[in-house]
């Protein structure tokens, strides 16, 4: 058999095998004629690449020079901590005073900002215990927590990474840190950790157990919108262009009269701007070209929406822009944003804050309070009208349930006391409960109907 025929059959068999492999492994729409879903399609060669995780210089530069980058980092951190929390325990006032002494809300807000910018930050708890040994919260006495110090992850050098002991609390984290290339080793338990965005386990190995920067993942989008704004600003400089047609201009330029021509039209421009007068020769024609910028605004609006989605912040919050659309108040965007921040609080702030509370509560009271707990305050406080309407609706509901015999007066008082709307004496409530129990025993339900 000729060699060319053998080669042809071999190519046919190879093509058949390739086609069979495609059919067995691919799942999607394929069009051989147009190339859709095949190697001919340009988009089939698209692929994602890993971004930088440890280039803090670029993050620093963006945070310093771009208000948009700073807003993406700081706005959610401020919104999550602005209204702070309400303590639910005995000695709440004493613990709140300790929070104020340590400036805890500002410290947590700063640590959250650095976690969003760099992927992680720690709050160092300075006590009277040895920093090189594990912190023992149960030995903290009143006043032992001296101060708090916020340090971002790039100033914390990890030592002795725990890559094997999955039962340890610091799995995939170091045993010790040193600060800013110093010699002092600090055991990891002295830090309250605030991690950034989630990363896969293999990626966390590159960040020494920290998370990802919230700014890094949308930094390209920030640069796109900044470049677009700069481009529009450049176009505005050329929005109006003066054009003068002059007979024989090419010949004059060829005869080395360019300096005289330049001086001539520089004087023309100066006169036009200073005394609003333009002088032309009878062989010159003046015209003005205006650049059409009507399509620029929609493009910029689209980029604003895109960067808001990339940052997870509504356009109304990120750019201070009023909600668009008839009857649109932006409440839906705010609700989605606040739900997003609530999940961030749960995963990125609460773990570190619980570590701080283990030490701070003991430093405030001298012991751990068993019923210690807290709730985050609403992201925005309702106005007086909304509060009054809600209280009225609750009161009407309580009255309806009481009249129906579903609840008692003491139960309503307990509810109002728990909501901290009114202060009731516990002894009086207990006495009222005893009277209600006695009344129910003496006059059981349905007794009147039996008569």
ZIWOFEN-V76044 format. One record per residue. SS is DSSP state (alpha for helix, beta for strand, coil for the rest). PHI is phi as a letter, one per 30 degrees, with the letter a starting at -180 (* if undefined). OMEGA is omega in whole degrees, -180 to 180 (999 if undefined). Layout:
ss->SS phi->PHI omega->OMEGA
ss->SS phi->PHI omega->OMEGA
This chain:
ss->coil phi->* omega->-180
ss->coil phi->e omega->-178
ss->alpha phi->d omega->-178
ss->alpha phi->d omega->177
ss->alpha phi->d omega->177
ss->alpha phi->e omega->179
ss->alpha phi->d omega->180
ss->alpha phi->d omega->179
ss->alpha phi->d omega->178
ss->alpha phi->d omega->178
ss->alpha phi->d omega->178
ss->alpha phi->d omega->179
ss->alpha phi->d omega->179
ss->alpha phi->d omega->179
ss->alpha phi->d omega->179
ss->alpha phi->d omega->178
ss->alpha phi->d omega->179
ss->alpha phi->d omega->-179
ss->alpha phi->d omega->179
ss->alpha phi->d omega->179
ss->alpha phi->d omega->178
ss->alpha phi->d omega->-178
ss->alpha phi->d omega->-176
ss->alpha phi->d omega->-174
ss->alpha phi->c omega->-176
ss->coil phi->c omega->178
ss->coil phi->b omega->-178
ss->coil phi->l omega->-178
ss->coil phi->d omega->-180
ss->coil phi->b omega->175
ss->beta phi->b omega->-175
ss->coil phi->d omega->-177
ss->coil phi->d omega->-178
ss->coil phi->d omega->-178
ss->coil phi->i omega->-178
ss->beta phi->d omega->178
ss->coil phi->i omega->179
ss->coil phi->c omega->179
ss->coil phi->d omega->178
ss->coil phi->d omega->-178
ss->coil phi->d omega->-179
ss->alpha phi->d omega->-176
ss->alpha phi->d omega->178
ss->alpha phi->d omega->180
ss->alpha phi->c omega->177
ss->coil phi->d omega->175
ss->coil phi->a omega->178
ss->coil phi->d omega->176
ss->coil phi->b omega->179
ss->coil phi->d omega->176
ss->coil phi->c omega->180
ss->coil phi->d omega->179
ss->coil phi->c omega->-172
ss->coil phi->b omega->180
ss->coil phi->c omega->-176
ss->alpha phi->d omega->179
ss->alpha phi->d omega->180
ss->alpha phi->d omega->177
ss->alpha phi->d omega->177
ss->alpha phi->e omega->-178
ss->alpha phi->d omega->179
ss->alpha phi->d omega->-179
ss->alpha phi->d omega->-177
ss->alpha phi->d omega->-169
ss->alpha phi->c omega->-175
ss->coil phi->c omega->177
ss->alpha phi->d omega->-180
ss->alpha phi->d omega->177
ss->alpha phi->d omega->179
ss->alpha phi->d omega->179
ss->alpha phi->d omega->179
ss->alpha phi->d omega->180
ss->alpha phi->d omega->-167
ss->alpha phi->d omega->-174
ss->alpha phi->e omega->179
ss->alpha phi->d omega->179
ss->alpha phi->d omega->178
ss->alpha phi->d omega->-178
ss->alpha phi->d omega->-179
ss->alpha phi->d omega->-173
ss->alpha phi->c omega->-173
ss->coil phi->e omega->-177
ss->coil phi->d omega->176
ss->coil phi->h omega->-171
ss->beta phi->b omega->176
ss->beta phi->c omega->-179
ss->beta phi->d omega->-179
ss->coil phi->b omega->-179
ss->coil phi->a omega->171
ss->coil phi->d omega->180
ss->coil phi->h omega->-180
ss->alpha phi->d omega->-180
ss->alpha phi->d omega->179
ss->alpha phi->d omega->180
ss->alpha phi->d omega->179
ss->alpha phi->d omega->176
ss->alpha phi->d omega->177
ss->alpha phi->d omega->175
ss->alpha phi->e omega->180
ss->alpha phi->d omega->-180
ss->alpha phi->d omega->-179
ss->alpha phi->d omega->-178
ss->coil phi->h omega->-172
ss->alpha phi->d omega->-180
ss->alpha phi->e omega->179
ss->alpha phi->d omega->179
ss->alpha phi->d omega->180
ss->alpha phi->d omega->178
ss->alpha phi->d omega->179
ss->alpha phi->d omega->179
ss->alpha phi->d omega->178
ss->alpha phi->d omega->177
ss->alpha phi->d omega->-180
ss->alpha phi->d omega->176
ss->alpha phi->d omega->178
ss->alpha phi->d omega->-179
ss->alpha phi->d omega->-172
ss->alpha phi->c omega->-176
ss->coil phi->j omega->178
ss->beta phi->l omega->176
ss->beta phi->a omega->178
ss->beta phi->b omega->173
ss->beta phi->c omega->-179
ss->beta phi->d omega->179
ss->beta phi->c omega->-178
ss->beta phi->c omega->-180
ss->coil phi->b omega->178
ss->coil phi->d omega->180
ss->coil phi->c omega->-179
ss->coil phi->d omega->-177
ss->coil phi->d omega->-178
ss->coil phi->d omega->-180
ss->coil phi->c omega->-180
ss->coil phi->e omega->177
ss->coil phi->d omega->179
ss->coil phi->c omega->-177
ss->alpha phi->d omega->-178
ss->alpha phi->d omega->179
ss->alpha phi->c omega->178
ss->coil phi->d omega->177
ss->coil phi->c omega->-177
ss->coil phi->d omega->179
ss->coil phi->i omega->-177
ss->coil phi->d omega->179
ss->coil phi->d omega->-173
ss->coil phi->d omega->-177
ss->beta phi->a omega->177
ss->beta phi->c omega->-179
ss->beta phi->b omega->-180
ss->beta phi->d omega->-179
ss->beta phi->b omega->178
ss->beta phi->d omega->-170
ss->alpha phi->d omega->-180
ss->alpha phi->d omega->172
ss->alpha phi->c omega->180
ss->beta phi->c omega->-180
ss->beta phi->d omega->-177
ss->beta phi->d omega->177
ss->beta phi->b omega->177
ss->beta phi->h omega->178
ss->beta phi->d omega->177
ss->coil phi->c omega->-178
ss->coil phi->c omega->-171
ss->coil phi->b omega->-175
ss->coil phi->d omega->-176
ss->coil phi->d omega->179
ss->coil phi->d omega->-178
ss->coil phi->d omega->-180
ss->coil phi->d omega->-179
ss->coil phi->c omega->177
ss->coil phi->d omega->-175
ss->coil phi->i omega->177
ss->coil phi->b omega->-178
ss->beta phi->d omega->173
ss->beta phi->d omega->-177
ss->beta phi->b omega->171
ss->beta phi->b omega->163
ss->beta phi->b omega->-174
ss->beta phi->c omega->175
ss->coil phi->h omega->177
ss->coil phi->i omega->177
ss->coil phi->d omega->-178
ss->coil phi->c omega->-177
ss->coil phi->d omega->175
ss->coil phi->d omega->-179
ss->beta phi->b omega->180
ss->beta phi->d omega->-172
ss->alpha phi->d omega->-178
ss->alpha phi->d omega->178
ss->alpha phi->d omega->180
ss->beta phi->c omega->165
ss->beta phi->c omega->-173
ss->beta phi->d omega->174
ss->beta phi->b omega->-175
ss->beta phi->d omega->178
ss->coil phi->d omega->-179
ss->beta phi->d omega->-178
ss->coil phi->d omega->175
ss->coil phi->b omega->172
ss->coil phi->d omega->-176
ss->alpha phi->e omega->-179
ss->alpha phi->d omega->178
ss->alpha phi->d omega->179
ss->alpha phi->d omega->177
ss->coil phi->d omega->179
ss->coil phi->d omega->-178
ss->coil phi->c omega->179
ss->coil phi->h omega->176
ss->coil phi->i omega->180
ss->coil phi->d omega->179
ss->coil phi->c omega->-178
ss->beta phi->c omega->176
ss->coil phi->d omega->176
ss->coil phi->d omega->179
ss->coil phi->d omega->-175
ss->alpha phi->e omega->-174
ss->alpha phi->d omega->178
ss->alpha phi->b omega->-177
ss->alpha phi->d omega->177
ss->alpha phi->d omega->179
ss->alpha phi->d omega->176
ss->alpha phi->d omega->180
ss->alpha phi->d omega->178
ss->alpha phi->d omega->-176
ss->alpha phi->d omega->176
ss->alpha phi->d omega->178
ss->alpha phi->d omega->178
ss->alpha phi->d omega->178
ss->alpha phi->d omega->178
ss->alpha phi->d omega->178
ss->alpha phi->d omega->177
ss->alpha phi->d omega->178
ss->alpha phi->d omega->177
ss->alpha phi->d omega->179
ss->alpha phi->d omega->180
ss->alpha phi->d omega->178
ss->alpha phi->d omega->-179
ss->coil phi->c omega->-179
ss->coil phi->d omega->178
ss->beta phi->b omega->-179
ss->beta phi->b omega->177
ss->beta phi->d omega->179
ss->beta phi->b omega->178
ss->beta phi->b omega->176
ss->beta phi->c omega->-176
ss->beta phi->b omega->-180
ss->coil phi->d omega->177
ss->coil phi->i omega->-178
ss->alpha phi->d omega->-179
ss->alpha phi->d omega->180
ss->alpha phi->d omega->180
ss->alpha phi->d omega->179
ss->alpha phi->d omega->179
ss->alpha phi->d omega->-179
ss->coil phi->c omega->175
ss->coil phi->h omega->175
ss->coil phi->c omega->-175
ss->alpha phi->d omega->179
ss->alpha phi->d omega->179
ss->alpha phi->d omega->180
ss->alpha phi->d omega->179
ss->alpha phi->d omega->179
ss->alpha phi->d omega->-180
ss->alpha phi->d omega->-176
ss->alpha phi->d omega->170
ss->alpha phi->d omega->175
ss->alpha phi->d omega->177
ss->alpha phi->d omega->-180
ss->alpha phi->d omega->-180
ss->alpha phi->d omega->180
ss->alpha phi->d omega->-178
ss->alpha phi->d omega->-177
ss->alpha phi->d omega->-175
ss->alpha phi->c omega->-177
ss->coil phi->b omega->178
ss->coil phi->h omega->-179
ss->coil phi->b omega->179
ss->coil phi->c omega->179
ss->coil phi->c omega->-179
ss->coil phi->b omega->172
ss->coil phi->d omega->-179
ss->coil phi->d omega->179
ss->coil phi->c omega->179
ss->beta phi->c omega->179
ss->beta phi->b omega->-177
ss->beta phi->c omega->177
ss->beta phi->b omega->178
ss->beta phi->b omega->178
ss->beta phi->c omega->180
ss->beta phi->c omega->-178
ss->coil phi->d omega->180
ss->coil phi->d omega->-179
ss->coil phi->c omega->-175
ss->coil phi->d omega->-179
ss->coil phi->c omega->-176
ss->alpha phi->d omega->-176
ss->alpha phi->e omega->178
ss->alpha phi->e omega->179
ss->alpha phi->d omega->180
ss->alpha phi->d omega->176
ss->alpha phi->d omega->179
ss->alpha phi->d omega->179
ss->alpha phi->d omega->177
ss->alpha phi->d omega->178
ss->alpha phi->d omega->-179
ss->alpha phi->d omega->-178
ss->alpha phi->d omega->176
ss->alpha phi->d omega->177
ss->alpha phi->d omega->179
ss->alpha phi->d omega->-179
ss->alpha phi->d omega->-177
ss->coil phi->i omega->-179
ss->coil phi->b omega->180
ss->coil phi->d omega->178
ss->alpha phi->e omega->-179
ss->alpha phi->d omega->179
ss->alpha phi->d omega->-174
ss->alpha phi->d omega->-177
ss->coil phi->c omega->-179
ss->coil phi->i omega->-176
ss->coil phi->c omega->178
ss->coil phi->d omega->179
ss->coil phi->d omega->-178
ss->coil phi->c omega->178
ss->coil phi->j omega->-179
ss->coil phi->d omega->179
ss->coil phi->i omega->-180
ss->coil phi->d omega->-180
ss->coil phi->c omega->-179
ss->coil phi->i omega->-178
ss->alpha phi->d omega->179
ss->alpha phi->d omega->177
ss->alpha phi->d omega->180
ss->alpha phi->d omega->180
ss->alpha phi->d omega->179
ss->alpha phi->d omega->-180
ss->alpha phi->d omega->-179
ss->alpha phi->d omega->174
ss->alpha phi->d omega->177
ss->alpha phi->d omega->180
ss->alpha phi->d omega->178
ss->alpha phi->d omega->178
ss->alpha phi->d omega->177
ss->alpha phi->d omega->176
ss->alpha phi->e omega->-175
ss->alpha phi->d omega->-173
ss->alpha phi->c omega->-172
ss->alpha phi->c omega->-179
ss->alpha phi->c omega->-175
ss->alpha phi->e omega->-180
ss->alpha phi->e omega->178
ss->alpha phi->d omega->-180
ss->alpha phi->d omega->177
ss->alpha phi->d omega->176
ss->alpha phi->d omega->179
ss->alpha phi->d omega->-178
ss->alpha phi->d omega->179
ss->alpha phi->e omega->-179
ss->alpha phi->c omega->-174
ss->alpha phi->d omega->-180
ss->alpha phi->d omega->179
ss->alpha phi->d omega->178
ss->alpha phi->d omega->-179
ss->alpha phi->d omega->-172
ss->alpha phi->c omega->-177
ss->coil phi->i omega->-180
ss->coil phi->a omega->176
ss->coil phi->d omega->-180
ss->coil phi->c omega->-171
ss->coil phi->d omega->-177
ss->coil phi->c omega->-179
ss->coil phi->d omega->176
ss->coil phi->a omega->178
ss->beta phi->a omega->174
ss->beta phi->b omega->177
ss->beta phi->d omega->176
ss->coil phi->d omega->178
ss->coil phi->e omega->-178
ss->coil phi->d omega->175
ss->coil phi->b omega->-177
ss->coil phi->d omega->178
ss->coil phi->d omega->179
ss->coil phi->d omega->-175
ss->alpha phi->d omega->180
ss->alpha phi->d omega->179
ss->alpha phi->d omega->179
ss->alpha phi->d omega->-180
ss->alpha phi->d omega->180
ss->alpha phi->d omega->179
ss->alpha phi->d omega->179
ss->alpha phi->d omega->179
ss->alpha phi->d omega->179
ss->alpha phi->d omega->179
ss->alpha phi->d omega->180
ss->alpha phi->d omega->179
ss->alpha phi->d omega->178
ss->alpha phi->d omega->179
ss->alpha phi->d omega->180
ss->alpha phi->d omega->180
ss->alpha phi->d omega->179
ss->alpha phi->d omega->-180
ss->alpha phi->d omega->179
ss->alpha phi->d omega->179
ss->coil phi->d omega->179
ss->coil phi->i omega->-179
ss->coil phi->d omega->-179
ss->coil phi->b omega->180
ss->coil phi->c omega->179
ss->alpha phi->d omega->-180
ss->alpha phi->d omega->178
ss->alpha phi->d omega->176
ss->alpha phi->d omega->179
ss->alpha phi->d omega->177
ss->alpha phi->d omega->180
ss->alpha phi->d omega->-180
ss->alpha phi->d omega->178
ss->alpha phi->d omega->180
ss->alpha phi->d omega->178
ss->coil phi->d omega->179
ss->coil phi->i omega->175
ss->coil phi->d omega->179
ss->coil phi->b omega->177
ss->coil phi->c omega->178
ss->coil phi->b omega->176
ss->coil phi->d omega->-178
ss->alpha phi->d omega->-180
ss->alpha phi->d omega->180
ss->alpha phi->d omega->178
ss->alpha phi->d omega->179
ss->alpha phi->d omega->177
ss->alpha phi->d omega->178
ss->alpha phi->d omega->178
ss->alpha phi->d omega->178
ss->alpha phi->d omega->178
ss->alpha phi->d omega->-180
ss->alpha phi->d omega->177
ss->alpha phi->d omega->179
ss->alpha phi->d omega->179
ss->alpha phi->d omega->179
ss->alpha phi->d omega->180
ss->alpha phi->d omega->-179
ss->alpha phi->d omega->-177
ss->coil phi->b omega->-176
ss->coil phi->d omega->-179
ss->coil phi->d omega->177
ss->coil phi->i omega->-177
ss->alpha phi->d omega->-179
ss->alpha phi->d omega->-179
ss->alpha phi->d omega->-179
ss->alpha phi->d omega->180
ss->coil phi->d omega->999
